[in-house]
Amino acid sequence: MDGWLDALPWLTGGLVLAAALVVLRRPVEWLLGAALRTGVGLAVLYALSGVGGLAGVHLGVNLVNALVLGLLGAPGFGLLLMVHWVLGL
């Protein structure tokens, strides 16, 4: 009987963890996808930072710009350019 009582917290914790993973599967997938797209956006900003000077485009390589570019894609790039133009940076 003592064996079951010792294993009961581990079994309960395992069941709670399994239930949490089932419930939170979609939000975790969304966060991982957003992180991946943000990383790609950061890479694109870095690539454009070298070439952008020739075209007169100077966008900062930072997390906020990468989030906008990663989550919105090409319209996000247009948005960043418009904000840059309107604010006169």
PyMOL Python script that loads the backbone (N, CA, C, O; Angstrom):
from pymol import cmd

cmd.read_pdbstr("""\
ATOM      1  N   MET A   1       0.814  -1.194   0.000  1.00  0.00           N
ATOM      2  CA  MET A   1       0.000   0.000   0.000  1.00  0.00           C
ATOM      3  C   MET A   1       0.861   1.263   0.000  1.00  0.00           C
ATOM      4  O   MET A   1       0.486   2.276  -0.590  1.00  0.00           O
ATOM      5  N   ASP A   2       2.013   1.197   0.664  1.00  0.00           N
ATOM      6  CA  ASP A   2       2.875   2.369   0.716  1.00  0.00           C
ATOM      7  C   ASP A   2       3.431   2.712  -0.658  1.00  0.00           C
ATOM      8  O   ASP A   2       3.695   3.880  -0.943  1.00  0.00           O
ATOM      9  N   GLY A   3       3.612   1.712  -1.510  1.00  0.00           N
ATOM     10  CA  GLY A   3       4.107   1.957  -2.850  1.00  0.00           C
ATOM     11  C   GLY A   3       3.147   2.819  -3.662  1.00  0.00           C
ATOM     12  O   GLY A   3       3.574   3.721  -4.382  1.00  0.00           O
ATOM     13  N   TRP A   4       1.853   2.540  -3.546  1.00  0.00           N
ATOM     14  CA  TRP A   4       0.847   3.333  -4.255  1.00  0.00           C
ATOM     15  C   TRP A   4       0.770   4.754  -3.723  1.00  0.00           C
ATOM     16  O   TRP A   4       0.600   5.705  -4.485  1.00  0.00           O
ATOM     17  N   LEU A   5       0.895   4.890  -2.413  1.00  0.00           N
ATOM     18  CA  LEU A   5       0.832   6.233  -1.823  1.00  0.00           C
ATOM     19  C   LEU A   5       2.056   7.064  -2.205  1.00  0.00           C
ATOM     20  O   LEU A   5       1.962   8.282  -2.352  1.00  0.00           O
ATOM     21  N   ASP A   6       3.201   6.403  -2.366  1.00  0.00           N
ATOM     22  CA  ASP A   6       4.394   7.124  -2.793  1.00  0.00           C
ATOM     23  C   ASP A   6       4.310   7.525  -4.259  1.00  0.00           C
ATOM     24  O   ASP A   6       4.831   8.573  -4.641  1.00  0.00           O
ATOM     25  N   ALA A   7       3.667   6.712  -5.082  1.00  0.00           N
ATOM     26  CA  ALA A   7       3.582   6.981  -6.515  1.00  0.00           C
ATOM     27  C   ALA A   7       2.417   7.902  -6.870  1.00  0.00           C
ATOM     28  O   ALA A   7       2.376   8.450  -7.972  1.00  0.00           O
ATOM     29  N   LEU A   8       1.470   8.078  -5.947  1.00  0.00           N
ATOM     30  CA  LEU A   8       0.274   8.868  -6.233  1.00  0.00           C
ATOM     31  C   LEU A   8       0.580  10.315  -6.638  1.00  0.00           C
ATOM     32  O   LEU A   8      -0.026  10.796  -7.596  1.00  0.00           O
ATOM     33  N   PRO A   9       1.483  11.033  -5.965  1.00  0.00           N
ATOM     34  CA  PRO A   9       1.783  12.403  -6.424  1.00  0.00           C
ATOM     35  C   PRO A   9       2.382  12.430  -7.827  1.00  0.00           C
ATOM     36  O   PRO A   9       2.077  13.334  -8.605  1.00  0.00           O
ATOM     37  N   TRP A  10       3.225  11.462  -8.162  1.00  0.00           N
ATOM     38  CA  TRP A  10       3.826  11.409  -9.489  1.00  0.00           C
ATOM     39  C   TRP A  10       2.778  11.105 -10.555  1.00  0.00           C
ATOM     40  O   TRP A  10       2.807  11.686 -11.640  1.00  0.00           O
ATOM     41  N   LEU A  11       1.867  10.209 -10.254  1.00  0.00           N
ATOM     42  CA  LEU A  11       0.802   9.894 -11.203  1.00  0.00           C
ATOM     43  C   LEU A  11      -0.123  11.092 -11.404  1.00  0.00           C
ATOM     44  O   LEU A  11      -0.515  11.400 -12.529  1.00  0.00           O
ATOM     45  N   THR A  12      -0.465  11.755 -10.320  1.00  0.00           N
ATOM     46  CA  THR A  12      -1.332  12.926 -10.412  1.00  0.00           C
ATOM     47  C   THR A  12      -0.643  14.043 -11.193  1.00  0.00           C
ATOM     48  O   THR A  12      -1.261  14.683 -12.043  1.00  0.00           O
ATOM     49  N   GLY A  13       0.628  14.273 -10.905  1.00  0.00           N
ATOM     50  CA  GLY A  13       1.371  15.299 -11.630  1.00  0.00           C
ATOM     51  C   GLY A  13       1.486  14.971 -13.112  1.00  0.00           C
ATOM     52  O   GLY A  13       1.383  15.861 -13.956  1.00  0.00           O
ATOM     53  N   GLY A  14       1.700  13.699 -13.433  1.00  0.00           N
ATOM     54  CA  GLY A  14       1.771  13.287 -14.833  1.00  0.00           C
ATOM     55  C   GLY A  14       0.456  13.479 -15.556  1.00  0.00           C
ATOM     56  O   GLY A  14       0.437  13.915 -16.707  1.00  0.00           O
ATOM     57  N   LEU A  15      -0.646  13.159 -14.891  1.00  0.00           N
ATOM     58  CA  LEU A  15      -1.962  13.359 -15.498  1.00  0.00           C
ATOM     59  C   LEU A  15      -2.268  14.843 -15.688  1.00  0.00           C
ATOM     60  O   LEU A  15      -2.834  15.228 -16.711  1.00  0.00           O
ATOM     61  N   VAL A  16      -1.904  15.669 -14.728  1.00  0.00           N
ATOM     62  CA  VAL A  16      -2.125  17.114 -14.854  1.00  0.00           C
ATOM     63  C   VAL A  16      -1.268  17.681 -15.987  1.00  0.00           C
ATOM     64  O   VAL A  16      -1.729  18.526 -16.754  1.00  0.00           O
ATOM     65  N   LEU A  17      -0.025  17.217 -16.089  1.00  0.00           N
ATOM     66  CA  LEU A  17       0.841  17.674 -17.167  1.00  0.00           C
ATOM     67  C   LEU A  17       0.303  17.246 -18.533  1.00  0.00           C
ATOM     68  O   LEU A  17       0.316  18.035 -19.478  1.00  0.00           O
ATOM     69  N   ALA A  18      -0.166  16.015 -18.641  1.00  0.00           N
ATOM     70  CA  ALA A  18      -0.727  15.538 -19.903  1.00  0.00           C
ATOM     71  C   ALA A  18      -1.976  16.333 -20.281  1.00  0.00           C
ATOM     72  O   ALA A  18      -2.161  16.683 -21.447  1.00  0.00           O
ATOM     73  N   ALA A  19      -2.831  16.619 -19.300  1.00  0.00           N
ATOM     74  CA  ALA A  19      -4.038  17.407 -19.572  1.00  0.00           C
ATOM     75  C   ALA A  19      -3.674  18.832 -19.989  1.00  0.00           C
ATOM     76  O   ALA A  19      -4.306  19.398 -20.881  1.00  0.00           O
ATOM     77  N   ALA A  20      -2.661  19.409 -19.350  1.00  0.00           N
ATOM     78  CA  ALA A  20      -2.238  20.767 -19.713  1.00  0.00           C
ATOM     79  C   ALA A  20      -1.680  20.798 -21.130  1.00  0.00           C
ATOM     80  O   ALA A  20      -1.928  21.751 -21.868  1.00  0.00           O
ATOM     81  N   LEU A  21      -0.936  19.778 -21.517  1.00  0.00           N
ATOM     82  CA  LEU A  21      -0.398  19.731 -22.876  1.00  0.00           C
ATOM     83  C   LEU A  21      -1.499  19.590 -23.917  1.00  0.00           C
ATOM     84  O   LEU A  21      -1.407  20.164 -25.002  1.00  0.00           O
ATOM     85  N   VAL A  22      -2.528  18.838 -23.598  1.00  0.00           N
ATOM     86  CA  VAL A  22      -3.655  18.682 -24.530  1.00  0.00           C
ATOM     87  C   VAL A  22      -4.417  19.998 -24.660  1.00  0.00           C
ATOM     88  O   VAL A  22      -4.789  20.395 -25.764  1.00  0.00           O
ATOM     89  N   VAL A  23      -4.647  20.669 -23.543  1.00  0.00           N
ATOM     90  CA  VAL A  23      -5.411  21.917 -23.558  1.00  0.00           C
ATOM     91  C   VAL A  23      -4.618  23.045 -24.216  1.00  0.00           C
ATOM     92  O   VAL A  23      -5.190  23.854 -24.946  1.00  0.00           O
ATOM     93  N   LEU A  24      -3.325  23.107 -23.971  1.00  0.00           N
ATOM     94  CA  LEU A  24      -2.507  24.220 -24.451  1.00  0.00           C
ATOM     95  C   LEU A  24      -1.775  23.918 -25.754  1.00  0.00           C
ATOM     96  O   LEU A  24      -0.849  24.645 -26.114  1.00  0.00           O
ATOM     97  N   ARG A  25      -2.162  22.874 -26.462  1.00  0.00           N
ATOM     98  CA  ARG A  25      -1.447  22.493 -27.683  1.00  0.00           C
ATOM     99  C   ARG A  25      -1.485  23.593 -28.733  1.00  0.00           C
ATOM    100  O   ARG A  25      -0.450  23.948 -29.297  1.00  0.00           O
ATOM    101  N   ARG A  26      -2.648  24.127 -28.996  1.00  0.00           N
ATOM    102  CA  ARG A  26      -2.765  25.159 -30.034  1.00  0.00           C
ATOM    103  C   ARG A  26      -2.040  26.458 -29.664  1.00  0.00           C
ATOM    104  O   ARG A  26      -1.351  27.014 -30.519  1.00  0.00           O
ATOM    105  N   PRO A  27      -2.160  26.966 -28.439  1.00  0.00           N
ATOM    106  CA  PRO A  27      -1.397  28.184 -28.120  1.00  0.00           C
ATOM    107  C   PRO A  27       0.119  27.979 -28.211  1.00  0.00           C
ATOM    108  O   PRO A  27       0.842  28.879 -28.638  1.00  0.00           O
ATOM    109  N   VAL A  28       0.594  26.810 -27.814  1.00  0.00           N
ATOM    110  CA  VAL A  28       2.027  26.547 -27.898  1.00  0.00           C
ATOM    111  C   VAL A  28       2.455  26.469 -29.360  1.00  0.00           C
ATOM    112  O   VAL A  28       3.516  26.977 -29.721  1.00  0.00           O
ATOM    113  N   GLU A  29       1.646  25.840 -30.198  1.00  0.00           N
ATOM    114  CA  GLU A  29       1.952  25.788 -31.625  1.00  0.00           C
ATOM    115  C   GLU A  29       1.963  27.190 -32.220  1.00  0.00           C
ATOM    116  O   GLU A  29       2.828  27.508 -33.036  1.00  0.00           O
ATOM    117  N   TRP A  30       1.014  28.029 -31.820  1.00  0.00           N
ATOM    118  CA  TRP A  30       0.963  29.395 -32.321  1.00  0.00           C
ATOM    119  C   TRP A  30       2.198  30.177 -31.886  1.00  0.00           C
ATOM    120  O   TRP A  30       2.777  30.910 -32.688  1.00  0.00           O
ATOM    121  N   LEU A  31       2.611  30.028 -30.613  1.00  0.00           N
ATOM    122  CA  LEU A  31       3.789  30.747 -30.126  1.00  0.00           C
ATOM    123  C   LEU A  31       5.060  30.290 -30.829  1.00  0.00           C
ATOM    124  O   LEU A  31       5.915  31.112 -31.158  1.00  0.00           O
ATOM    125  N   LEU A  32       5.193  28.990 -31.061  1.00  0.00           N
ATOM    126  CA  LEU A  32       6.366  28.491 -31.771  1.00  0.00           C
ATOM    127  C   LEU A  32       6.377  28.981 -33.218  1.00  0.00           C
ATOM    128  O   LEU A  32       7.431  29.335 -33.745  1.00  0.00           O
ATOM    129  N   GLY A  33       5.223  29.001 -33.854  1.00  0.00           N
ATOM    130  CA  GLY A  33       5.133  29.521 -35.217  1.00  0.00           C
ATOM    131  C   GLY A  33       5.463  31.004 -35.275  1.00  0.00           C
ATOM    132  O   GLY A  33       6.150  31.455 -36.191  1.00  0.00           O
ATOM    133  N   ALA A  34       4.974  31.762 -34.299  1.00  0.00           N
ATOM    134  CA  ALA A  34       5.270  33.195 -34.254  1.00  0.00           C
ATOM    135  C   ALA A  34       6.758  33.433 -34.016  1.00  0.00           C
ATOM    136  O   ALA A  34       7.342  34.349 -34.595  1.00  0.00           O
ATOM    137  N   ALA A  35       7.368  32.617 -33.171  1.00  0.00           N
ATOM    138  CA  ALA A  35       8.807  32.744 -32.928  1.00  0.00           C
ATOM    139  C   ALA A  35       9.601  32.429 -34.192  1.00  0.00           C
ATOM    140  O   ALA A  35      10.591  33.097 -34.488  1.00  0.00           O
ATOM    141  N   LEU A  36       9.171  31.418 -34.931  1.00  0.00           N
ATOM    142  CA  LEU A  36       9.851  31.070 -36.177  1.00  0.00           C
ATOM    143  C   LEU A  36       9.706  32.189 -37.205  1.00  0.00           C
ATOM    144  O   LEU A  36      10.684  32.566 -37.850  1.00  0.00           O
ATOM    145  N   ARG A  37       8.499  32.721 -37.360  1.00  0.00           N
ATOM    146  CA  ARG A  37       8.287  33.808 -38.311  1.00  0.00           C
ATOM    147  C   ARG A  37       9.045  35.073 -37.899  1.00  0.00           C
ATOM    148  O   ARG A  37       9.532  35.810 -38.756  1.00  0.00           O
ATOM    149  N   THR A  38       9.147  35.324 -36.595  1.00  0.00           N
ATOM    150  CA  THR A  38       9.904  36.469 -36.119  1.00  0.00           C
ATOM    151  C   THR A  38      11.392  36.300 -36.424  1.00  0.00           C
ATOM    152  O   THR A  38      12.070  37.262 -36.784  1.00  0.00           O
ATOM    153  N   GLY A  39      11.890  35.085 -36.281  1.00  0.00           N
ATOM    154  CA  GLY A  39      13.280  34.821 -36.635  1.00  0.00           C
ATOM    155  C   GLY A  39      13.538  35.042 -38.111  1.00  0.00           C
ATOM    156  O   GLY A  39      14.576  35.587 -38.487  1.00  0.00           O
ATOM    157  N   VAL A  40      12.603  34.625 -38.948  1.00  0.00           N
ATOM    158  CA  VAL A  40      12.742  34.860 -40.390  1.00  0.00           C
ATOM    159  C   VAL A  40      12.678  36.360 -40.678  1.00  0.00           C
ATOM    160  O   VAL A  40      13.432  36.866 -41.508  1.00  0.00           O
ATOM    161  N   GLY A  41      11.788  37.064 -40.000  1.00  0.00           N
ATOM    162  CA  GLY A  41      11.701  38.521 -40.163  1.00  0.00           C
ATOM    163  C   GLY A  41      12.985  39.208 -39.742  1.00  0.00           C
ATOM    164  O   GLY A  41      13.409  40.173 -40.378  1.00  0.00           O
ATOM    165  N   LEU A  42      13.609  38.723 -38.679  1.00  0.00           N
ATOM    166  CA  LEU A  42      14.877  39.281 -38.229  1.00  0.00           C
ATOM    167  C   LEU A  42      15.972  39.039 -39.268  1.00  0.00           C
ATOM    168  O   LEU A  42      16.799  39.914 -39.527  1.00  0.00           O
ATOM    169  N   ALA A  43      15.969  37.849 -39.857  1.00  0.00           N
ATOM    170  CA  ALA A  43      16.953  37.541 -40.900  1.00  0.00           C
ATOM    171  C   ALA A  43      16.748  38.427 -42.126  1.00  0.00           C
ATOM    172  O   ALA A  43      17.718  38.881 -42.734  1.00  0.00           O
ATOM    173  N   VAL A  44      15.493  38.675 -42.488  1.00  0.00           N
ATOM    174  CA  VAL A  44      15.211  39.537 -43.639  1.00  0.00           C
ATOM    175  C   VAL A  44      15.642  40.973 -43.341  1.00  0.00           C
ATOM    176  O   VAL A  44      16.217  41.638 -44.204  1.00  0.00           O
ATOM    177  N   LEU A  45      15.374  41.450 -42.143  1.00  0.00           N
ATOM    178  CA  LEU A  45      15.820  42.801 -41.781  1.00  0.00           C
ATOM    179  C   LEU A  45      17.332  42.910 -41.821  1.00  0.00           C
ATOM    180  O   LEU A  45      17.872  43.922 -42.267  1.00  0.00           O
ATOM    181  N   TYR A  46      18.017  41.878 -41.359  1.00  0.00           N
ATOM    182  CA  TYR A  46      19.485  41.895 -41.383  1.00  0.00           C
ATOM    183  C   TYR A  46      19.996  41.904 -42.819  1.00  0.00           C
ATOM    184  O   TYR A  46      20.944  42.617 -43.146  1.00  0.00           O
ATOM    185  N   ALA A  47      19.354  41.102 -43.676  1.00  0.00           N
ATOM    186  CA  ALA A  47      19.765  41.058 -45.080  1.00  0.00           C
ATOM    187  C   ALA A  47      19.489  42.390 -45.769  1.00  0.00           C
ATOM    188  O   ALA A  47      20.278  42.835 -46.603  1.00  0.00           O
ATOM    189  N   LEU A  48      18.382  43.022 -45.427  1.00  0.00           N
ATOM    190  CA  LEU A  48      18.042  44.311 -46.049  1.00  0.00           C
ATOM    191  C   LEU A  48      18.852  45.478 -45.484  1.00  0.00           C
ATOM    192  O   LEU A  48      18.931  46.535 -46.110  1.00  0.00           O
ATOM    193  N   SER A  49      19.451  45.295 -44.313  1.00  0.00           N
ATOM    194  CA  SER A  49      20.209  46.402 -43.735  1.00  0.00           C
ATOM    195  C   SER A  49      21.444  46.715 -44.567  1.00  0.00           C
ATOM    196  O   SER A  49      21.866  47.869 -44.640  1.00  0.00           O
ATOM    197  N   GLY A  50      22.025  45.701 -45.193  1.00  0.00           N
ATOM    198  CA  GLY A  50      23.184  45.950 -46.037  1.00  0.00           C
ATOM    199  C   GLY A  50      22.815  46.526 -47.384  1.00  0.00           C
ATOM    200  O   GLY A  50      23.496  47.422 -47.883  1.00  0.00           O
ATOM    201  N   VAL A  51      21.756  46.030 -47.977  1.00  0.00           N
ATOM    202  CA  VAL A  51      21.341  46.454 -49.308  1.00  0.00           C
ATOM    203  C   VAL A  51      20.421  47.673 -49.243  1.00  0.00           C
ATOM    204  O   VAL A  51      20.348  48.449 -50.196  1.00  0.00           O
ATOM    205  N   GLY A  52      19.732  47.838 -48.140  1.00  0.00           N
ATOM    206  CA  GLY A  52      18.758  48.917 -48.016  1.00  0.00           C
ATOM    207  C   GLY A  52      19.372  50.302 -48.096  1.00  0.00           C
ATOM    208  O   GLY A  52      18.711  51.246 -48.531  1.00  0.00           O
ATOM    209  N   GLY A  53      20.614  50.439 -47.688  1.00  0.00           N
ATOM    210  CA  GLY A  53      21.271  51.735 -47.762  1.00  0.00           C
ATOM    211  C   GLY A  53      21.402  52.231 -49.192  1.00  0.00           C
ATOM    212  O   GLY A  53      21.359  53.436 -49.441  1.00  0.00           O
ATOM    213  N   LEU A  54      21.560  51.314 -50.127  1.00  0.00           N
ATOM    214  CA  LEU A  54      21.662  51.696 -51.536  1.00  0.00           C
ATOM    215  C   LEU A  54      20.330  52.227 -52.063  1.00  0.00           C
ATOM    216  O   LEU A  54      20.302  53.105 -52.925  1.00  0.00           O
ATOM    217  N   ALA A  55      19.229  51.690 -51.539  1.00  0.00           N
ATOM    218  CA  ALA A  55      17.898  52.098 -51.987  1.00  0.00           C
ATOM    219  C   ALA A  55      17.303  53.198 -51.117  1.00  0.00           C
ATOM    220  O   ALA A  55      16.210  53.686 -51.407  1.00  0.00           O
ATOM    221  N   GLY A  56      18.000  53.596 -50.056  1.00  0.00           N
ATOM    222  CA  GLY A  56      17.493  54.646 -49.176  1.00  0.00           C
ATOM    223  C   GLY A  56      16.558  54.138 -48.103  1.00  0.00           C
ATOM    224  O   GLY A  56      15.824  54.925 -47.505  1.00  0.00           O
ATOM    225  N   VAL A  57      16.566  52.854 -47.845  1.00  0.00           N
ATOM    226  CA  VAL A  57      15.708  52.257 -46.818  1.00  0.00           C
ATOM    227  C   VAL A  57      16.583  51.916 -45.618  1.00  0.00           C
ATOM    228  O   VAL A  57      17.497  51.097 -45.719  1.00  0.00           O
ATOM    229  N   HIS A  58      16.298  52.547 -44.488  1.00  0.00           N
ATOM    230  CA  HIS A  58      17.084  52.312 -43.280  1.00  0.00           C
ATOM    231  C   HIS A  58      16.154  51.878 -42.160  1.00  0.00           C
ATOM    232  O   HIS A  58      15.691  52.711 -41.381  1.00  0.00           O
ATOM    233  N   LEU A  59      15.881  50.604 -42.070  1.00  0.00           N
ATOM    234  CA  LEU A  59      15.062  50.069 -40.984  1.00  0.00           C
ATOM    235  C   LEU A  59      15.981  49.430 -39.954  1.00  0.00           C
ATOM    236  O   LEU A  59      16.946  48.751 -40.303  1.00  0.00           O
ATOM    237  N   GLY A  60      15.673  49.653 -38.691  1.00  0.00           N
ATOM    238  CA  GLY A  60      16.484  49.077 -37.635  1.00  0.00           C
ATOM    239  C   GLY A  60      16.278  47.571 -37.527  1.00  0.00           C
ATOM    240  O   GLY A  60      15.185  47.056 -37.760  1.00  0.00           O
ATOM    241  N   VAL A  61      17.350  46.883 -37.170  1.00  0.00           N
ATOM    242  CA  VAL A  61      17.274  45.439 -36.954  1.00  0.00           C
ATOM    243  C   VAL A  61      17.028  45.243 -35.457  1.00  0.00           C
ATOM    244  O   VAL A  61      17.967  45.176 -34.664  1.00  0.00           O
ATOM    245  N   ASN A  62      15.755  45.153 -35.089  1.00  0.00           N
ATOM    246  CA  ASN A  62      15.407  44.963 -33.687  1.00  0.00           C
ATOM    247  C   ASN A  62      14.193  44.037 -33.576  1.00  0.00           C
ATOM    248  O   ASN A  62      13.587  43.664 -34.581  1.00  0.00           O
ATOM    249  N   LEU A  63      13.859  43.683 -32.366  1.00  0.00           N
ATOM    250  CA  LEU A  63      12.807  42.701 -32.139  1.00  0.00           C
ATOM    251  C   LEU A  63      11.430  43.213 -32.544  1.00  0.00           C
ATOM    252  O   LEU A  63      10.621  42.438 -33.053  1.00  0.00           O
ATOM    253  N   VAL A  64      11.144  44.484 -32.334  1.00  0.00           N
ATOM    254  CA  VAL A  64       9.821  45.022 -32.684  1.00  0.00           C
ATOM    255  C   VAL A  64       9.619  44.983 -34.191  1.00  0.00           C
ATOM    256  O   VAL A  64       8.570  44.549 -34.667  1.00  0.00           O
ATOM    257  N   ASN A  65      10.615  45.434 -34.942  1.00  0.00           N
ATOM    258  CA  ASN A  65      10.507  45.394 -36.403  1.00  0.00           C
ATOM    259  C   ASN A  65      10.421  43.958 -36.892  1.00  0.00           C
ATOM    260  O   ASN A  65       9.675  43.670 -37.828  1.00  0.00           O
ATOM    261  N   ALA A  66      11.171  43.051 -36.275  1.00  0.00           N
ATOM    262  CA  ALA A  66      11.128  41.650 -36.678  1.00  0.00           C
ATOM    263  C   ALA A  66       9.757  41.037 -36.382  1.00  0.00           C
ATOM    264  O   ALA A  66       9.258  40.235 -37.172  1.00  0.00           O
ATOM    265  N   LEU A  67       9.144  41.405 -35.255  1.00  0.00           N
ATOM    266  CA  LEU A  67       7.791  40.918 -34.934  1.00  0.00           C
ATOM    267  C   LEU A  67       6.779  41.408 -35.961  1.00  0.00           C
ATOM    268  O   LEU A  67       5.949  40.634 -36.437  1.00  0.00           O
ATOM    269  N   VAL A  68       6.847  42.693 -36.304  1.00  0.00           N
ATOM    270  CA  VAL A  68       5.913  43.250 -37.292  1.00  0.00           C
ATOM    271  C   VAL A  68       6.109  42.565 -38.636  1.00  0.00           C
ATOM    272  O   VAL A  68       5.140  42.157 -39.276  1.00  0.00           O
ATOM    273  N   LEU A  69       7.342  42.439 -39.058  1.00  0.00           N
ATOM    274  CA  LEU A  69       7.633  41.820 -40.345  1.00  0.00           C
ATOM    275  C   LEU A  69       7.295  40.334 -40.338  1.00  0.00           C
ATOM    276  O   LEU A  69       6.790  39.809 -41.330  1.00  0.00           O
ATOM    277  N   GLY A  70       7.568  39.658 -39.235  1.00  0.00           N
ATOM    278  CA  GLY A  70       7.297  38.231 -39.158  1.00  0.00           C
ATOM    279  C   GLY A  70       5.819  37.905 -39.098  1.00  0.00           C
ATOM    280  O   GLY A  70       5.368  36.939 -39.712  1.00  0.00           O
ATOM    281  N   LEU A  71       5.064  38.702 -38.364  1.00  0.00           N
ATOM    282  CA  LEU A  71       3.639  38.402 -38.196  1.00  0.00           C
ATOM    283  C   LEU A  71       2.788  38.920 -39.352  1.00  0.00           C
ATOM    284  O   LEU A  71       1.780  38.305 -39.701  1.00  0.00           O
ATOM    285  N   LEU A  72       3.184  40.047 -39.952  1.00  0.00           N
ATOM    286  CA  LEU A  72       2.369  40.624 -41.020  1.00  0.00           C
ATOM    287  C   LEU A  72       2.913  40.345 -42.415  1.00  0.00           C
ATOM    288  O   LEU A  72       2.184  40.489 -43.397  1.00  0.00           O
ATOM    289  N   GLY A  73       4.165  39.952 -42.521  1.00  0.00           N
ATOM    290  CA  GLY A  73       4.747  39.627 -43.817  1.00  0.00           C
ATOM    291  C   GLY A  73       5.037  40.872 -44.641  1.00  0.00           C
ATOM    292  O   GLY A  73       5.481  41.890 -44.110  1.00  0.00           O
ATOM    293  N   ALA A  74       4.783  40.784 -45.944  1.00  0.00           N
ATOM    294  CA  ALA A  74       5.060  41.897 -46.857  1.00  0.00           C
ATOM    295  C   ALA A  74       4.257  43.151 -46.495  1.00  0.00           C
ATOM    296  O   ALA A  74       4.813  44.247 -46.565  1.00  0.00           O
ATOM    297  N   PRO A  75       2.968  43.047 -46.108  1.00  0.00           N
ATOM    298  CA  PRO A  75       2.275  44.264 -45.656  1.00  0.00           C
ATOM    299  C   PRO A  75       2.926  44.887 -44.418  1.00  0.00           C
ATOM    300  O   PRO A  75       2.889  46.104 -44.242  1.00  0.00           O
ATOM    301  N   GLY A  76       3.512  44.065 -43.576  1.00  0.00           N
ATOM    302  CA  GLY A  76       4.233  44.583 -42.422  1.00  0.00           C
ATOM    303  C   GLY A  76       5.462  45.374 -42.827  1.00  0.00           C
ATOM    304  O   GLY A  76       5.794  46.381 -42.202  1.00  0.00           O
ATOM    305  N   PHE A  77       6.139  44.918 -43.876  1.00  0.00           N
ATOM    306  CA  PHE A  77       7.288  45.653 -44.392  1.00  0.00           C
ATOM    307  C   PHE A  77       6.840  47.009 -44.928  1.00  0.00           C
ATOM    308  O   PHE A  77       7.493  48.025 -44.691  1.00  0.00           O
ATOM    309  N   GLY A  78       5.720  47.019 -45.653  1.00  0.00           N
ATOM    310  CA  GLY A  78       5.162  48.288 -46.128  1.00  0.00           C
ATOM    311  C   GLY A  78       4.777  49.194 -44.978  1.00  0.00           C
ATOM    312  O   GLY A  78       4.999  50.403 -45.037  1.00  0.00           O
ATOM    313  N   LEU A  79       4.205  48.624 -43.937  1.00  0.00           N
ATOM    314  CA  LEU A  79       3.832  49.400 -42.752  1.00  0.00           C
ATOM    315  C   LEU A  79       5.062  50.016 -42.100  1.00  0.00           C
ATOM    316  O   LEU A  79       5.046  51.188 -41.724  1.00  0.00           O
ATOM    317  N   LEU A  80       6.121  49.235 -41.967  1.00  0.00           N
ATOM    318  CA  LEU A  80       7.352  49.761 -41.375  1.00  0.00           C
ATOM    319  C   LEU A  80       7.931  50.899 -42.222  1.00  0.00           C
ATOM    320  O   LEU A  80       8.404  51.902 -41.689  1.00  0.00           O
ATOM    321  N   LEU A  81       7.889  50.731 -43.532  1.00  0.00           N
ATOM    322  CA  LEU A  81       8.391  51.790 -44.406  1.00  0.00           C
ATOM    323  C   LEU A  81       7.540  53.049 -44.300  1.00  0.00           C
ATOM    324  O   LEU A  81       8.078  54.156 -44.291  1.00  0.00           O
ATOM    325  N   MET A  82       6.213  52.897 -44.218  1.00  0.00           N
ATOM    326  CA  MET A  82       5.324  54.052 -44.094  1.00  0.00           C
ATOM    327  C   MET A  82       5.536  54.772 -42.766  1.00  0.00           C
ATOM    328  O   MET A  82       5.574  56.002 -42.730  1.00  0.00           O
ATOM    329  N   VAL A  83       5.674  54.028 -41.686  1.00  0.00           N
ATOM    330  CA  VAL A  83       5.922  54.643 -40.366  1.00  0.00           C
ATOM    331  C   VAL A  83       7.244  55.370 -40.392  1.00  0.00           C
ATOM    332  O   VAL A  83       7.358  56.476 -39.863  1.00  0.00           O
ATOM    333  N   HIS A  84       8.247  54.761 -41.002  1.00  0.00           N
ATOM    334  CA  HIS A  84       9.558  55.387 -41.104  1.00  0.00           C
ATOM    335  C   HIS A  84       9.464  56.684 -41.902  1.00  0.00           C
ATOM    336  O   HIS A  84      10.086  57.684 -41.543  1.00  0.00           O
ATOM    337  N   TRP A  85       8.695  56.667 -42.974  1.00  0.00           N
ATOM    338  CA  TRP A  85       8.540  57.850 -43.820  1.00  0.00           C
ATOM    339  C   TRP A  85       7.745  58.955 -43.102  1.00  0.00           C
ATOM    340  O   TRP A  85       8.121  60.126 -43.148  1.00  0.00           O
ATOM    341  N   VAL A  86       6.639  58.566 -42.436  1.00  0.00           N
ATOM    342  CA  VAL A  86       5.774  59.553 -41.778  1.00  0.00           C
ATOM    343  C   VAL A  86       6.508  60.204 -40.614  1.00  0.00           C
ATOM    344  O   VAL A  86       6.414  61.416 -40.423  1.00  0.00           O
ATOM    345  N   LEU A  87       7.234  59.415 -39.840  1.00  0.00           N
ATOM    346  CA  LEU A  87       7.939  59.979 -38.684  1.00  0.00           C
ATOM    347  C   LEU A  87       9.218  60.701 -39.099  1.00  0.00           C
ATOM    348  O   LEU A  87       9.807  61.422 -38.295  1.00  0.00           O
ATOM    349  N   GLY A  88       9.651  60.516 -40.337  1.00  0.00           N
ATOM    350  CA  GLY A  88      10.834  61.206 -40.825  1.00  0.00           C
ATOM    351  C   GLY A  88      12.112  60.735 -40.169  1.00  0.00           C
ATOM    352  O   GLY A  88      13.033  61.520 -39.946  1.00  0.00           O
ATOM    353  N   LEU A  89      12.166  59.473 -39.866  1.00  0.00           N
ATOM    354  CA  LEU A  89      13.373  58.935 -39.208  1.00  0.00           C
ATOM    355  C   LEU A  89      14.394  58.718 -40.231  1.00  0.00           C
ATOM    356  O   LEU A  89      15.496  58.270 -39.917  1.00  0.00           O
TER     357      LEU A  89
END
""", "prot")
cmd.dss("prot")
cmd.show_as("cartoon", "prot")
cmd.util.cbc("prot")
cmd.orient("prot")
